[in-house]
Amino acid sequence: MNTKETEELQRNMDIFSTPLDVEKYIDEGLISRYKNTKTQFVIHCSKDELPEEVSVRANKIEVLTNKDGSNALVLGLDLKVRK
């Protein structure tokens, strides 16, 4: 492994070792809870605009069609804290 890969791995480990402040991103309007679930969120911005702390924890992405015909992007997040 080269140093760039090692640094990226360390950065990802640092992200997973701290709890994600989901409420902060909800207050900023980037995401909202999907049907009162704990780990699924509707994205209100483009996927590229998501902060690294959120995008690294993504483990599932789904496009759902609403009753009015519009689409919603639902993102599943891994919220477990690892040591």
Steps between C-alpha positions, in 0.01 A plus 500: 500500500630843418476802729197646319297183553615482862396861564158441342448185706599686818261786416214253449584326827497837677155575355361165617653541847291811575119512519326668207299808600195421286294781656756756377448395138122487548506857638712612203236356265732254327309192613179404679388178663317252279179380668638524855776247431829524686738433212319612182493861386361695205767711329405861418816584304710333234702200607820694430400775746478259795775545760768232509385389847162406351609357164763270654233344724256434213423130467182509291346737248152472355284708267134507603211644300262719700123506447530826306742340253817664634798294608669492840851377562514294822841441652573228755773591749720284719478685833704252706808640673810285464821510700 
